[in-house]
């Protein structure tokens, strides 16, 4: 394929961001506290990262562990502060107790983003009905990607779902880009690329030294080469 695949890398700070860009990342997902699977970073971190790199940065809007929205008005206030610090792309996703999209919370937060692009994150992999969730969210302003492994257990288990959803691209609820992440390995890439999937998200794969270490430019470059060659 001639179309360059998107490589998104999780960053926790400016050092991560600089290394990821140097290795060939196209975009960052900026978070804090990976022990809780990624929470909203500080406005200071957002401003510093935006000043340090010139690739797009998607900032997590998630104030507590789990996939409940929690205090929605606090989320809206936080998004406003993040935008003031330079954030113009976001990552979010909320489920209710039944595992359905918390549409009221999502709509309220998205309204505060005023058209900014955003990704619905891996809450989709915990949804009671993925198809229903996609159709519930269809048409929300700014939604352009789903970060998904196809399964809560990761890409190994979710691969059939990812391939099936790729085949439905363009249908209502399936216009958004599939951004594959969650247990993603290099050996998954050829099959995903052959199915037309063109966006990939890595976290631990960019950190051979673990989450206590910085992003490795060399590890990111290995992924960049693999995506370009697939």
C-alpha positions in Angstrom: 0.0 0.0 0.0 1.2 3.5 -0.8 -0.7 5.2 2.0 1.5 5.8 5.1 0.0 4.2 8.2 -0.4 6.3 11.3 1.8 5.5 14.3 0.5 6.8 17.6 2.7 6.5 20.7 1.8 6.9 24.3 3.8 9.7 25.9 4.0 10.7 29.6 6.2 13.7 29.4 8.3 15.8 27.0 11.2 13.3 26.9 8.8 10.6 25.7 7.3 13.0 23.2 10.6 14.1 21.7 11.9 10.5 21.4 8.6 9.3 19.8 8.7 12.0 17.2 12.4 11.3 16.5 11.6 7.7 16.0 8.9 8.4 13.4 5.7 8.7 15.4 2.9 10.6 13.6 0.9 11.4 16.7 1.1 11.1 20.5 -1.5 10.1 23.1 -0.6 12.1 26.2 -1.5 10.6 29.5 -0.4 10.2 33.1 -0.6 7.3 35.6 -0.4 4.2 33.5 -1.1 2.1 36.7 -4.7 3.3 36.0 -4.4 2.7 32.3 -3.8 6.4 31.5 -5.4 9.4 33.1 -5.5 13.1 32.2 -2.1 14.8 32.3 -1.5 18.2 33.9 -1.9 21.4 31.9 1.8 22.1 32.6 2.7 18.8 30.8 0.4 19.5 27.9 1.9 22.9 27.4 5.5 21.6 27.6 4.8 18.7 25.2 3.1 21.0 22.7 6.1 23.3 22.8 8.6 20.4 22.4 7.1 18.6 19.3 5.3 19.5 16.2 3.3 16.4 15.6 -0.4 16.1 16.8 -1.0 15.4 20.4 -4.2 13.7 21.6 -4.8 14.4 25.3 -6.6 11.9 27.6 -9.8 13.0 29.2 -10.2 10.5 32.0 -10.1 11.5 35.7 -10.3 8.1 37.4 -9.7 4.4 36.8 -12.4 2.6 35.0 -14.8 3.7 32.3 -17.5 5.6 34.2 -17.5 9.3 33.5 -17.6 10.3 37.1 -17.9 14.1 37.6 -18.9 15.3 34.1 -18.8 19.0 34.9 -15.3 18.5 36.2 -14.3 16.8 32.9 -15.7 19.8 31.0 -13.8 22.2 33.1 -10.6 20.2 32.8 -11.0 20.1 29.0 -11.3 23.9 29.0 -8.1 24.2 30.9 -6.3 21.7 28.6 -7.4 23.7 25.6 -6.1 26.9 27.1 -2.8 25.0 27.5 -2.7 24.2 23.8 -4.6 20.9 23.6 -6.7 20.6 20.4 -7.2 16.9 20.1 -8.5 14.5 22.7 -9.2 10.9 23.8 -12.2 9.9 25.8 -14.9 7.2 26.3 -17.5 6.5 29.0 -19.7 3.5 29.7 -22.7 3.2 32.0 -23.2 0.4 34.5 -24.8 -1.8 31.8 -21.8 -1.5 29.6 -23.5 0.8 27.1 -22.2 4.1 25.9 -22.9 6.8 28.5 -24.2 9.0 25.7 -25.3 11.9 28.0 -21.8 12.2 29.4 -20.0 11.8 26.1 -22.3 14.4 24.5 -21.7 16.9 27.3 -18.0 16.6 27.2 -17.8 16.7 23.4 -20.0 19.8 23.4 -17.2 21.5 25.4 -14.6 20.5 22.9 -16.2 22.7 20.3 -15.4 20.5 17.3 -11.9 19.3 18.3 -11.0 15.9 16.9 -11.2 13.0 19.4 -10.7 9.3 19.7 -13.2 7.0 21.6 -10.7 4.8 23.5 -10.7 1.2 24.5 -13.9 1.5 26.5 -15.4 0.0 23.3 -13.6 -3.2 24.1 -15.6 -3.4 27.4 -18.9 -2.5 25.8 -21.8 -4.9 26.0 -22.5 -4.4 22.3 -19.8 -2.8 20.1 -22.1 -2.3 17.2 -24.7 -0.6 19.2 -22.1 1.7 20.8 -20.8 2.7 17.4 -24.3 3.5 16.2 -25.1 5.5 19.3 -22.0 7.7 18.8 -22.4 8.0 15.1 -22.5 11.6 14.0 -20.9 13.1 17.2 -18.8 16.1 16.1 -15.1 15.5 16.1 -15.2 11.7 16.5 -12.7 10.3 13.9 -11.2 7.1 15.5 -11.8 4.2 17.8 -8.8 2.9 19.7 -9.5 -0.8 20.0 -7.9 -4.2 20.2 -11.2 -5.9 19.2 -11.3 -7.5 22.6 -10.7 -6.5 26.2 -8.1 -9.3 26.2 -6.0 -7.8 23.4 -5.4 -8.1 19.7 -4.7 -11.8 19.8 -8.3 -12.4 20.8 -9.7 -9.4 19.0 -8.2 -9.9 15.6 -11.3 -11.5 14.0 -13.4 -8.5 15.3 -10.9 -6.0 14.0 -10.9 -7.6 10.5 -14.7 -7.8 10.5 -15.1 -4.2 11.4 -12.6 -3.1 8.8 -14.8 -4.8 6.2 -17.7 -2.6 7.3 -15.8 0.7 6.8 -18.0 3.4 5.5 -21.2 2.0 6.9 -23.1 4.0 9.5 -21.1 3.8 12.7 -18.1 2.5 10.9 -16.8 5.7 9.1 -14.3 6.4 11.8 -10.7 5.1 11.5 -9.8 1.9 13.4 -6.7 2.7 15.6 -5.4 -0.7 16.7 -3.8 -0.9 20.2 -3.8 -3.2 23.2 -1.4 -6.1 23.1 -0.4 -5.1 19.6 2.7 -6.8 18.2 4.8 -6.4 15.1 3.6 -9.8 13.8 0.0 -8.6 13.8 0.8 -5.7 11.4 0.9 -7.5 8.0 -2.6 -9.0 8.4 -4.1 -5.8 9.7 -2.5 -3.7 6.9 -3.7 -6.2 4.3 -7.3 -5.7 5.7 -6.9 -1.9 5.1 -6.3 -0.9 8.7 -3.9 2.0 8.7 -3.5 3.3 12.2 -1.6 1.7 15.1 -1.1 2.7 18.7 1.7 1.5 20.9 2.6 2.0 24.6 4.7 -0.6 26.2 6.1 -1.7 22.8 7.8 1.7 22.7 9.4 1.1 26.1 11.6 -2.0 26.2 12.6 -0.9 29.7 9.1 -0.9 31.0 6.8 1.9 32.0 9.4 3.3 34.4 11.7 3.9 31.4 11.4 6.6 28.7 10.1 5.9 25.2 12.9 4.4 23.0 13.5 6.2 19.8 14.9 3.0 18.4 11.8 1.0 19.3 9.5 3.5 17.7 11.7 3.5 14.6 11.4 -0.2 14.4 7.6 0.1 14.3 7.8 2.9 11.8 9.9 0.7 9.5 7.6 -2.2 9.9 4.5 -0.2 9.1 6.1 1.4 6.1 7.2 -2.0 4.8 4.0 -3.8 5.4 
